[in-house]
Amino acid sequence: MEQQLITMTQKELSRYETIQNLINGRINGTEAAKQTNVSIRHVKRLKAKVKQYDVKGIIHGNRGRESNRKIKETKIEKIEKIVKEKYPDFGPTFAAEKLKENHQIKISDETLRHLMAEWGLRKIKPRKQPKKMRFWRPRKDNYGEMEQFDGSYHNWLESRSGDKELCLLLSIDDATGNITHAKFDYDEGVIAVFKFWTGYFSKNGLPVSIYLDKFSTYKVNHKNAVDNHELKTQFQRAANQVGVKLITAHSPEAKGRVERVFGTLQDRLVKEMRLSGIATIEEANKFLEKYIPKFNARFAVVPYRKADLHRKANQQLKEKLPQIFSRQSQRKVHNDYTIMFENQYFQLNQEQPTTVYKKDTVVIEEHLDGSIRVNLKGRYLNYTVLPERPKKMIDVKLPALTRLKQSNWKPPANHPWRRPFILNPEKRYQTSSVSQKTS
């Protein structure tokens, strides 16, 4: 007779000894239930099985059997073929979503994770322990209370457009995790950021605050700025004018929500645009309009409070937004009433909406539509662009530029201004004597 090898865990071995003591009368059913940490009813079942099958009565009946929920080999082969052809670099969660969405195949992400590891498409890495202990900051209560904003340089289009890197400018609502606005651009400069936020304000309104990093577009990082708080960037000046508070983070982990969203988008958005054949930055920005609602429906959370703290821009502010969100620089009016800006010379016209004197300080505004305006005391000056550098002049006799054009008209001899002064007899006598000599 062949002997059968039975493998038991320590827990099952201990339970078998307890049931044997129960059968031999050393303990009763209540004591056996306490020792095995099961109910008295289950102890009775175990006792009956041990009497019938001996040691096998303790072992679970499904051990060694094939699970009823096991995926069929034909289905696994089909999934393997699809994943290797279309989603080889997808993550398990994202690949499982695409299998359900595009191929009507339902499989859990954890099962797919192990399968992809068997197929050599993925390596299961142990989780790294953080080097520094950080505490989770609770979300803001209301929508629009704080926007986390940042830009991410990445090969978003996988070089299909010829550009290796584009910058995705993104704002995340802190209370809900919603992507409130997103736009692809070539850099994270002041003009690109101004275009982003003017689009945000027209769509959502003005948030209470914006949480961002210490990039040079957003904050002056020079050592002198510590003592001189008046040193501001163009973006700080514009945000202050519209009444939006800026908060700068001291580390990427501080604004971790927007950083994590970038990590998700660098995986998912890149592959979504690849599947849709997006090849230009214009197509990518149009694709974002359809993609963002789907992303928010998948990952957004419910805020603690329902109020929306965005402030709608009034008509007066809307009219001033182009001026506020323009790159502004100060220049001096030269003695010949010219202004130099970026190797160009602007000649001020003789007729102006306000009086302009030599050495006046004007503000050059570079608007987002590409136009350049010269601002003095809240009024835009009239000018013409000179084709070349004007000849150097020591001075111009014209004392100032005014609203009215100066004429060469002189009053005639019989003009009231030239008549004798009636109230001054001596002046009158002198004037009449001069007139007689002249005649």
TORGU-353663 format. One line per field, with one value per residue (C-alpha): residue number from 1; residue in one letter; chain; x, y, z. Coordinates in nm, 3 decimals. Example, Ala and Ser with C-alpha at 12.3 -4.5 7.8 and 13.67 -1.06 7.14 Angstrom:
<pts>
pos = [1, 2]
code = [A, S]
unit = [A, A]
u = [1.230, 1.367]
v = [-0.450, -0.106]
w = [0.780, 0.714]
</pts>
This chain:
<pts>
pos = [1, 2, 3, 4, 5, 6, 7, 8, 9, 10, 11, 12, 13, 14, 15, 16, 17, 18, 19, 20, 21, 22, 23, 24, 25, 26, 27, 28, 29, 30, 31, 32, 33, 34, 35, 36, 37, 38, 39, 40, 41, 42, 43, 44, 45, 46, 47, 48, 49, 50, 51, 52, 53, 54, 55, 56, 57, 58, 59, 60, 61, 62, 63, 64, 65, 66, 67, 68, 69, 70, 71, 72, 73, 74, 75, 76, 77, 78, 79, 80, 81, 82, 83, 84, 85, 86, 87, 88, 89, 90, 91, 92, 93, 94, 95, 96, 97, 98, 99, 100, 101, 102, 103, 104, 105, 106, 107, 108, 109, 110, 111, 112, 113, 114, 115, 116, 117, 118, 119, 120, 121, 122, 123, 124, 125, 126, 127, 128, 129, 130, 131, 132, 133, 134, 135, 136, 137, 138, 139, 140, 141, 142, 143, 144, 145, 146, 147, 148, 149, 150, 151, 152, 153, 154, 155, 156, 157, 158, 159, 160, 161, 162, 163, 164, 165, 166, 167, 168, 169, 170, 171, 172, 173, 174, 175, 176, 177, 178, 179, 180, 181, 182, 183, 184, 185, 186, 187, 188, 189, 190, 191, 192, 193, 194, 195, 196, 197, 198, 199, 200, 201, 202, 203, 204, 205, 206, 207, 208, 209, 210, 211, 212, 213, 214, 215, 216, 217, 218, 219, 220, 221, 222, 223, 224, 225, 226, 227, 228, 229, 230, 231, 232, 233, 234, 235, 236, 237, 238, 239, 240, 241, 242, 243, 244, 245, 246, 247, 248, 249, 250, 251, 252, 253, 254, 255, 256, 257, 258, 259, 260, 261, 262, 263, 264, 265, 266, 267, 268, 269, 270, 271, 272, 273, 274, 275, 276, 277, 278, 279, 280, 281, 282, 283, 284, 285, 286, 287, 288, 289, 290, 291, 292, 293, 294, 295, 296, 297, 298, 299, 300, 301, 302, 303, 304, 305, 306, 307, 308, 309, 310, 311, 312, 313, 314, 315, 316, 317, 318, 319, 320, 321, 322, 323, 324, 325, 326, 327, 328, 329, 330, 331, 332, 333, 334, 335, 336, 337, 338, 339, 340, 341, 342, 343, 344, 345, 346, 347, 348, 349, 350, 351, 352, 353, 354, 355, 356, 357, 358, 359, 360, 361, 362, 363, 364, 365, 366, 367, 368, 369, 370, 371, 372, 373, 374, 375, 376, 377, 378, 379, 380, 381, 382, 383, 384, 385, 386, 387, 388, 389, 390, 391, 392, 393, 394, 395, 396, 397, 398, 399, 400, 401, 402, 403, 404, 405, 406, 407, 408, 409, 410, 411, 412, 413, 414, 415, 416, 417, 418, 419, 420, 421, 422, 423, 424, 425, 426, 427, 428, 429, 430, 431, 432, 433, 434, 435, 436, 437, 438, 439]
code = [M, E, Q, Q, L, I, T, M, T, Q, K, E, L, S, R, Y, E, T, I, Q, N, L, I, N, G, R, I, N, G, T, E, A, A, K, Q, T, N, V, S, I, R, H, V, K, R, L, K, A, K, V, K, Q, Y, D, V, K, G, I, I, H, G, N, R, G, R, E, S, N, R, K, I, K, E, T, K, I, E, K, I, E, K, I, V, K, E, K, Y, P, D, F, G, P, T, F, A, A, E, K, L, K, E, N, H, Q, I, K, I, S, D, E, T, L, R, H, L, M, A, E, W, G, L, R, K, I, K, P, R, K, Q, P, K, K, M, R, F, W, R, P, R, K, D, N, Y, G, E, M, E, Q, F, D, G, S, Y, H, N, W, L, E, S, R, S, G, D, K, E, L, C, L, L, L, S, I, D, D, A, T, G, N, I, T, H, A, K, F, D, Y, D, E, G, V, I, A, V, F, K, F, W, T, G, Y, F, S, K, N, G, L, P, V, S, I, Y, L, D, K, F, S, T, Y, K, V, N, H, K, N, A, V, D, N, H, E, L, K, T, Q, F, Q, R, A, A, N, Q, V, G, V, K, L, I, T, A, H, S, P, E, A, K, G, R, V, E, R, V, F, G, T, L, Q, D, R, L, V, K, E, M, R, L, S, G, I, A, T, I, E, E, A, N, K, F, L, E, K, Y, I, P, K, F, N, A, R, F, A, V, V, P, Y, R, K, A, D, L, H, R, K, A, N, Q, Q, L, K, E, K, L, P, Q, I, F, S, R, Q, S, Q, R, K, V, H, N, D, Y, T, I, M, F, E, N, Q, Y, F, Q, L, N, Q, E, Q, P, T, T, V, Y, K, K, D, T, V, V, I, E, E, H, L, D, G, S, I, R, V, N, L, K, G, R, Y, L, N, Y, T, V, L, P, E, R, P, K, K, M, I, D, V, K, L, P, A, L, T, R, L, K, Q, S, N, W, K, P, P, A, N, H, P, W, R, R, P, F, I, L, N, P, E, K, R, Y, Q, T, S, S, V, S, Q, K, T, S]
unit = [A, A, A, A, A, A, A, A, A, A, A, A, A, A, A, A, A, A, A, A, A, A, A, A, A, A, A, A, A, A, A, A, A, A, A, A, A, A, A, A, A, A, A, A, A, A, A, A, A, A, A, A, A, A, A, A, A, A, A, A, A, A, A, A, A, A, A, A, A, A, A, A, A, A, A, A, A, A, A, A, A, A, A, A, A, A, A, A, A, A, A, A, A, A, A, A, A, A, A, A, A, A, A, A, A, A, A, A, A, A, A, A, A, A, A, A, A, A, A, A, A, A, A, A, A, A, A, A, A, A, A, A, A, A, A, A, A, A, A, A, A, A, A, A, A, A, A, A, A, A, A, A, A, A, A, A, A, A, A, A, A, A, A, A, A, A, A, A, A, A, A, A, A, A, A, A, A, A, A, A, A, A, A, A, A, A, A, A, A, A, A, A, A, A, A, A, A, A, A, A, A, A, A, A, A, A, A, A, A, A, A, A, A, A, A, A, A, A, A, A, A, A, A, A, A, A, A, A, A, A, A, A, A, A, A, A, A, A, A, A, A, A, A, A, A, A, A, A, A, A, A, A, A, A, A, A, A, A, A, A, A, A, A, A, A, A, A, A, A, A, A, A, A, A, A, A, A, A, A, A, A, A, A, A, A, A, A, A, A, A, A, A, A, A, A, A, A, A, A, A, A, A, A, A, A, A, A, A, A, A, A, A, A, A, A, A, A, A, A, A, A, A, A, A, A, A, A, A, A, A, A, A, A, A, A, A, A, A, A, A, A, A, A, A, A, A, A, A, A, A, A, A, A, A, A, A, A, A, A, A, A, A, A, A, A, A, A, A, A, A, A, A, A, A, A, A, A, A, A, A, A, A, A, A, A, A, A, A, A, A, A, A, A, A, A, A, A, A, A, A, A, A, A, A, A, A, A, A, A, A, A, A, A, A, A, A, A, A, A, A, A, A, A, A, A, A, A, A, A, A, A, A, A, A, A, A, A, A, A]
u = [0.000, 0.138, 0.174, 0.033, 0.224, -0.002, 0.125, -0.022, 0.032, 0.115, -0.236, -0.394, -0.163, -0.255, -0.624, -0.590, -0.436, -0.719, -0.987, -0.808, -0.817, -1.188, -1.249, -1.049, -1.254, -0.968, -1.156, -1.513, -1.658, -1.655, -1.287, -1.202, -1.386, -1.179, -0.851, -0.924, -1.093, -1.398, -1.763, -1.885, -2.092, -1.782, -1.596, -1.870, -1.822, -1.444, -1.491, -1.717, -1.474, -1.172, -1.360, -1.443, -1.126, -0.869, -0.607, -0.770, -1.076, -0.883, -0.756, -0.991, -1.171, -1.074, -0.702, -0.542, -0.854, -0.876, -1.057, -1.401, -1.289, -0.979, -0.946, -0.961, -0.640, -0.803, -0.894, -0.542, -0.394, -0.628, -0.537, -0.167, -0.192, -0.383, -0.158, 0.164, 0.039, -0.131, -0.046, 0.305, 0.421, 0.091, 0.060, -0.165, -0.443, -0.449, -0.421, -0.712, -0.924, -0.839, -0.919, -1.263, -1.321, -1.196, -1.217, -1.496, -1.262, -1.291, -0.989, -0.862, -0.555, -0.378, -0.430, -0.305, -0.005, 0.112, 0.039, 0.239, 0.527, 0.514, 0.514, 0.822, 0.638, 0.675, 0.899, 0.742, 0.963, 0.956, 0.816, 1.081, 1.073, 1.069, 1.395, 1.219, 0.901, 0.634, 0.284, -0.024, -0.176, -0.558, -0.740, -0.902, -1.272, -1.412, -1.376, -1.174, -1.011, -0.665, -0.527, -0.204, -0.021, 0.292, 0.447, 0.589, 0.847, 0.813, 0.814, 0.435, 0.394, 0.681, 0.860, 0.573, 0.562, 0.939, 0.968, 1.121, 0.975, 0.662, 0.551, 0.213, 0.081, -0.171, -0.384, -0.541, -0.814, -0.693, -1.037, -1.161, -0.850, -1.016, -0.799, -0.944, -0.735, -0.457, -0.264, 0.037, 0.301, 0.667, 0.795, 0.698, 0.779, 0.576, 0.385, 0.281, 0.176, -0.017, -0.207, -0.284, -0.431, -0.631, -0.792, -0.849, -1.013, -1.247, -1.357, -1.368, -1.323, -1.061, -0.952, -0.865, -0.501, -0.252, 0.004, 0.318, 0.694, 0.986, 1.049, 1.189, 0.862, 0.678, 0.929, 1.247, 1.504, 1.793, 1.945, 1.862, 1.492, 1.507, 1.559, 1.379, 1.027, 0.936, 1.122, 0.842, 0.813, 0.570, 0.338, 0.346, 0.262, -0.030, -0.169, -0.151, -0.346, -0.632, -0.638, -0.520, -0.287, 0.030, 0.178, 0.522, 0.614, 0.958, 0.968, 0.795, 0.635, 0.456, 0.242, 0.237, -0.113, -0.021, 0.310, 0.127, -0.117, 0.179, 0.311, -0.027, -0.059, 0.295, 0.180, -0.184, -0.211, 0.093, -0.054, -0.405, -0.266, -0.063, -0.377, -0.563, -0.278, -0.217, 0.091, 0.081, 0.050, -0.275, -0.429, -0.301, -0.473, -0.800, -0.761, -0.728, -1.078, -1.228, -0.980, -0.997, -1.368, -1.300, -0.993, -1.184, -1.469, -1.215, -0.996, -1.178, -1.312, -1.606, -1.511, -1.595, -1.813, -2.024, -1.952, -1.754, -1.514, -1.421, -1.487, -1.640, -1.454, -1.665, -1.676, -1.416, -1.168, -1.233, -1.140, -0.819, -0.707, -0.517, -0.324, -0.265, -0.147, 0.107, 0.483, 0.568, 0.899, 0.992, 1.173, 1.273, 1.163, 1.472, 1.531, 1.412, 1.094, 1.201, 1.193, 1.425, 1.292, 1.452, 1.666, 1.370, 1.307, 0.960, 0.901, 0.624, 0.380, 0.334, -0.032, -0.080, -0.373, -0.171, 0.122, 0.458, 0.781, 1.137, 1.278, 0.931, 0.915, 0.675, 0.566, 0.610, 0.337, 0.383, 0.030, -0.051, -0.176, 0.173, 0.097, 0.321, 0.171, 0.332, 0.154, 0.193, -0.036, -0.291, -0.310, -0.164, 0.069, 0.070, 0.392, 0.549, 0.823, 1.140, 1.306, 1.654, 1.827, 1.758, 2.047, 2.176, 2.029, 2.136, 1.790, 1.457, 1.310, 0.963, 0.914, 0.643, 0.400, 0.039, -0.309, -0.330, -0.095, 0.111, 0.053, 0.267, -0.016, 0.075, -0.177, -0.202, -0.112, -0.473, -0.526, -0.659, -0.342, -0.138, -0.362, -0.237, -0.308, -0.586, -0.518, -0.150, -0.111, 0.267, 0.263, 0.000, 0.216, 0.522, 0.325, 0.174, 0.518, 0.663, 0.371, 0.422, 0.795, 0.725, 0.473]
v = [0.000, 0.336, 0.604, 0.948, 1.261, 1.524, 1.877, 2.073, 2.416, 2.473, 2.605, 2.291, 2.064, 2.244, 2.219, 1.844, 1.785, 1.980, 1.776, 1.451, 1.563, 1.635, 1.287, 1.122, 1.310, 1.516, 1.843, 1.933, 2.116, 2.461, 2.431, 2.306, 2.605, 2.845, 2.675, 2.672, 3.018, 2.888, 2.834, 2.526, 2.435, 2.431, 2.220, 1.958, 1.957, 1.919, 1.636, 1.447, 1.493, 1.377, 1.065, 0.992, 1.106, 1.132, 1.400, 1.491, 1.611, 1.914, 2.018, 2.240, 2.051, 2.298, 2.249, 2.127, 2.187, 2.429, 2.750, 2.811, 3.170, 3.071, 3.249, 3.020, 2.964, 3.078, 3.411, 3.458, 3.388, 3.645, 3.906, 3.836, 3.891, 4.220, 4.358, 4.273, 4.429, 4.747, 4.808, 4.673, 4.976, 5.040, 5.001, 4.715, 4.944, 5.147, 4.838, 4.673, 4.985, 4.982, 4.611, 4.675, 4.997, 4.892, 4.509, 4.434, 4.208, 4.236, 4.148, 4.284, 4.505, 4.286, 3.971, 4.154, 4.281, 3.924, 3.813, 4.102, 4.011, 3.651, 3.780, 3.995, 4.324, 4.446, 4.404, 4.400, 4.623, 4.648, 4.972, 5.222, 5.371, 5.752, 5.912, 6.184, 6.163, 6.399, 6.469, 6.476, 6.823, 6.811, 6.938, 7.279, 7.283, 7.464, 7.450, 7.750, 7.810, 7.712, 7.607, 7.407, 7.515, 7.389, 7.312, 6.977, 6.940, 6.599, 6.431, 6.439, 6.369, 6.118, 6.331, 6.296, 6.676, 6.709, 6.876, 6.651, 6.839, 7.040, 7.203, 7.110, 7.392, 7.253, 7.372, 7.135, 7.233, 7.141, 7.060, 6.830, 6.721, 6.836, 6.953, 7.302, 7.411, 7.264, 7.388, 7.274, 7.535, 7.547, 7.688, 7.807, 8.173, 8.473, 8.506, 8.138, 8.163, 8.487, 8.318, 8.023, 8.229, 8.466, 8.154, 8.018, 8.342, 8.362, 8.000, 7.963, 8.305, 8.421, 8.170, 8.277, 8.161, 7.985, 7.737, 7.715, 7.659, 7.904, 7.902, 8.233, 8.317, 8.319, 8.444, 8.653, 8.413, 8.660, 8.698, 9.070, 8.986, 8.867, 9.219, 9.400, 9.261, 9.511, 9.302, 9.124, 8.920, 9.008, 8.730, 8.848, 9.201, 9.081, 8.848, 9.129, 9.360, 9.112, 9.023, 8.659, 8.542, 8.355, 8.086, 7.946, 7.589, 7.508, 7.153, 6.947, 6.730, 7.035, 7.055, 6.681, 6.663, 6.838, 6.647, 6.313, 6.417, 6.491, 6.142, 5.993, 6.204, 6.121, 5.761, 5.782, 6.100, 6.016, 5.679, 5.819, 6.074, 5.799, 5.587, 5.892, 5.983, 6.331, 6.481, 6.863, 7.097, 7.239, 6.892, 6.816, 7.123, 7.029, 6.671, 6.806, 6.958, 6.608, 6.423, 6.639, 6.567, 6.191, 6.223, 6.424, 6.172, 5.897, 6.063, 6.363, 6.360, 6.531, 6.851, 6.900, 7.201, 7.276, 7.649, 7.773, 8.047, 8.166, 8.537, 8.633, 8.916, 9.232, 9.432, 9.682, 9.406, 9.226, 9.544, 9.578, 9.214, 9.267, 9.551, 9.367, 9.046, 9.213, 9.214, 9.562, 9.750, 10.108, 10.342, 10.712, 10.965, 11.103, 11.470, 11.415, 11.247, 10.898, 10.578, 10.281, 9.932, 9.602, 9.761, 9.950, 10.325, 10.469, 10.830, 10.995, 11.198, 11.568, 11.525, 11.316, 11.236, 11.375, 11.611, 11.443, 11.602, 11.505, 11.248, 11.124, 10.757, 10.554, 10.189, 9.970, 9.703, 9.390, 9.253, 8.889, 8.969, 9.092, 9.465, 9.710, 10.007, 10.301, 10.394, 10.725, 10.816, 10.557, 10.681, 10.523, 10.750, 10.780, 10.675, 10.553, 10.291, 10.434, 10.222, 10.315, 10.479, 10.856, 11.098, 11.221, 11.558, 11.762, 11.904, 11.978, 12.327, 12.186, 12.204, 11.937, 11.725, 11.822, 11.743, 12.040, 12.081, 12.405, 12.651, 12.932, 13.185, 13.530, 13.796, 14.101, 14.457, 14.548, 14.240, 14.317, 14.169, 14.439, 14.736, 14.987, 14.911, 15.147, 15.111, 15.200, 15.556, 15.537, 15.216, 15.373, 15.683, 15.474, 15.260, 15.566, 15.734, 15.425, 15.415, 15.784, 15.735, 15.431, 15.620]
w = [0.000, -0.105, 0.156, 0.070, 0.171, 0.327, 0.375, 0.666, 0.804, 1.170, 1.222, 1.076, 1.278, 1.601, 1.512, 1.443, 1.787, 1.953, 1.774, 1.873, 2.238, 2.194, 2.047, 2.328, 2.592, 2.734, 2.661, 2.582, 2.281, 2.444, 2.536, 2.185, 2.032, 2.244, 2.152, 1.777, 1.778, 1.589, 1.682, 1.867, 1.560, 1.341, 1.603, 1.567, 1.187, 1.226, 1.477, 1.235, 0.942, 1.146, 1.253, 0.889, 0.702, 0.984, 0.901, 0.566, 0.755, 0.882, 0.538, 0.332, 0.061, -0.216, -0.164, -0.484, -0.691, -0.981, -0.896, -1.044, -1.117, -1.309, -1.643, -1.942, -2.134, -2.460, -2.300, -2.162, -2.506, -2.662, -2.398, -2.446, -2.820, -2.784, -2.511, -2.693, -3.017, -2.893, -2.526, -2.462, -2.261, -2.083, -1.709, -1.584, -1.464, -1.784, -2.003, -1.817, -1.880, -2.252, -2.280, -2.135, -2.333, -2.677, -2.674, -2.421, -2.222, -1.845, -1.631, -1.301, -1.302, -1.045, -1.253, -1.560, -1.362, -1.289, -1.645, -1.792, -1.562, -1.693, -2.051, -1.983, -2.036, -1.681, -1.378, -1.034, -0.821, -0.442, -0.308, -0.207, 0.139, 0.150, 0.260, 0.454, 0.660, 0.525, 0.652, 0.433, 0.405, 0.411, 0.105, 0.094, 0.171, -0.134, -0.508, -0.628, -0.290, -0.416, -0.754, -0.776, -1.091, -1.265, -1.602, -1.715, -1.994, -2.159, -2.498, -2.499, -2.872, -2.884, -3.150, -3.401, -3.440, -3.477, -3.135, -2.873, -2.577, -2.514, -2.192, -2.047, -1.829, -1.582, -1.291, -1.037, -0.795, -0.448, -0.306, -0.583, -0.774, -1.097, -1.385, -1.418, -1.716, -1.932, -2.233, -2.433, -2.512, -2.608, -2.277, -1.930, -2.000, -1.895, -2.225, -2.220, -1.854, -1.921, -2.207, -1.980, -1.698, -1.918, -2.064, -1.712, -1.591, -1.888, -1.832, -1.452, -1.292, -1.043, -0.772, -0.420, -0.442, -0.667, -0.529, -0.744, -0.731, -0.732, -1.106, -1.231, -1.409, -1.075, -0.817, -0.798, -0.653, -0.628, -0.282, -0.277, -0.295, 0.067, 0.195, -0.087, -0.110, -0.382, -0.640, -0.826, -1.141, -1.419, -1.299, -0.937, -1.050, -1.264, -0.994, -0.740, -0.973, -1.019, -0.647, -0.660, -0.383, -0.482, -0.255, -0.337, -0.241, -0.097, -0.241, -0.513, -0.243, -0.103, -0.419, -0.459, -0.607, -0.928, -0.940, -0.916, -1.188, -1.415, -1.347, -1.438, -1.754, -1.871, -1.871, -1.981, -2.189, -2.401, -2.493, -2.552, -2.800, -2.966, -3.015, -3.154, -3.391, -3.245, -3.414, -3.366, -3.070, -3.209, -3.228, -2.878, -2.730, -2.900, -2.771, -2.414, -2.435, -2.475, -2.255, -1.939, -1.860, -1.888, -1.665, -1.403, -1.400, -1.331, -1.065, -0.910, -0.552, -0.383, -0.192, 0.175, 0.096, -0.211, -0.251, -0.552, -0.440, -0.788, -0.840, -1.172, -1.344, -1.383, -1.705, -1.584, -1.499, -1.830, -2.016, -1.815, -1.842, -2.171, -2.007, -1.678, -1.846, -2.070, -2.029, -1.901, -1.908, -1.815, -2.054, -2.064, -2.325, -2.501, -2.580, -2.937, -2.809, -2.910, -2.705, -2.750, -2.681, -2.786, -3.059, -3.201, -3.192, -3.142, -3.245, -3.043, -3.250, -3.186, -3.088, -2.772, -2.539, -2.246, -2.204, -2.257, -2.136, -2.202, -1.956, -1.868, -1.763, -1.977, -1.957, -2.265, -2.276, -2.488, -2.528, -2.591, -2.943, -3.034, -3.024, -2.836, -2.654, -2.476, -2.153, -1.969, -1.679, -1.788, -2.148, -2.458, -2.656, -3.034, -3.202, -3.523, -3.555, -3.708, -3.977, -3.851, -3.559, -3.555, -3.587, -3.255, -3.154, -2.856, -2.795, -2.957, -2.920, -2.866, -2.484, -2.464, -2.664, -2.599, -2.716, -2.961, -3.252, -3.225, -3.514, -3.661, -3.638, -3.500, -3.395, -3.634, -3.533, -3.456, -3.239, -2.889, -2.745, -2.924, -2.818, -2.552, -2.191, -2.086, -1.715, -1.753, -1.893, -1.899, -2.101, -2.326, -2.385, -2.463, -2.707, -2.887, -2.914, -3.075, -3.317, -3.421, -3.479, -3.686, -3.898]
</pts>
